[in-house]
Amino acid sequence: MNAAAQARDWLARIAAIAPARPIRVMNVCGGHERSISMAGLRGVLPDWITLIPGPGCPVCVCPEEDVHAAIGLARRPGTIVVAFGDMLRVPTNGPRAQPRSLQEARAAGADVRPVASPAEAVRIAHENPRQELVFFAAGFETTSAPVAAMIAQGLPANMSVLLSARRTWPAVAMLLGADTPGFDALVAPGHVAAVMGSEEWRFVAERHGLPCAVAGFEPASLLAALHAVISQHISGRPALENCYEGVVTRGGNPTARALLDGVFETVDAPWRGIGTIPASGFAIRPELARLDARARFDIAADPARTRAGQMPPGCDCARVVLGRIAPDQCTLFGRACTPRTPVGPCMVSDEGACRIWWSAGTRRRRADAAD
């Protein structure tokens, strides 16, 4: 059976289910949200299923103070700042007379360059030995592992890393620890599980009594995961199911996990607009401080920045990231905030729910938008 036929089969199985009440399923991963939206799955699933985008966009939750630090380093003479492409356009708060994104800093003369991989960052450092190169590395476990490998292999003498890496499951644990999580089941991220293992998500079922399934990124895998969590929910037997078995194992990738453990330590970390989440961040180990841009350049938070960590005025990206409102329930969506003129980070990144919904054709704010 080909992929399209498999997807149709899973759709038919889901359509044959008749639950007693509606079911809300959070899909954590920004890649999952992109697959769901671009395949039009919301339009073909029964109306008793609500799919809720979750906190799966590392660009969206990267602390504003980290972006400001990167901008400050980029404006430092003799310094090159490189970052994954989406990070260049992330807007921050601040006076209009100063650069409020890495892209604006670049337009003002700073040497800021997009890169697609850690290897490209290392190459640029080798090509510019008389300049300091700072790799502004934001991401979840999937991109953090290659960054850890790059550091473990050794960096050029003129290179350091401004790390803004986050762990995915603690954000979900925070949501589940709330009085009203806002969802009945969870589809866990396949790429993160490929690195960290499916077992990392067992707490969803065992501690919180919610159905959980790991999914891949093809419609058939996503629909299989939806069928799994819906069936668990109806039966009242929550469990963890792996619907991405060709890629995800129970223990994940042991080499990648060893690199993460060897190069980084786990720390409490701020998420933009959300606050500090315990044990949710990676930091470069103290013994590698010479490679850490925070130590190398003595970066400290600016106490004059009273809005540090917040979203821009009127921006509801934080509530979108937490699954508390849909992207088109933000008052700025499709009006002041579009991919051409993004107000918040969720409209910048390809993994941001607002950008994904816009790209999939959603253009107007819904009539039932929350105040």
Secondary structure, DSSP 4 states (H G I P E B T S, - for coil): --HHHHHHHHHHHHHT---SS-EEEEE--HHHHHHHHHTTHHHHS-TTEEEEE-S--HHHHS-HHHHHHHHHHHTSTTEEEEEEGGGGG----S-TTS--SHHHHHHTT-EEEEESSHHHHHHHHHH-TTSEEEEEEEE-HHHHHHHHHHHHH---TTEEEEEEEE-SHHHHHHHHTSS--S-SEEEEEHHHHHHH-GGGGHHHHHHH---EEEE-SSHHHHHHHHHHHHHHHHHT---EEEE-TTT--SS--HHHHHHHHHHEEEEEEEETTTEEEEEEEEEE-GGGGGGBHHHHTT----TT-TTTTPPPTT--HHHHHTTSS-GGGSTTBTTTB-SSS-SSGGGTSTTSHHHHHHHTT--S--TT---
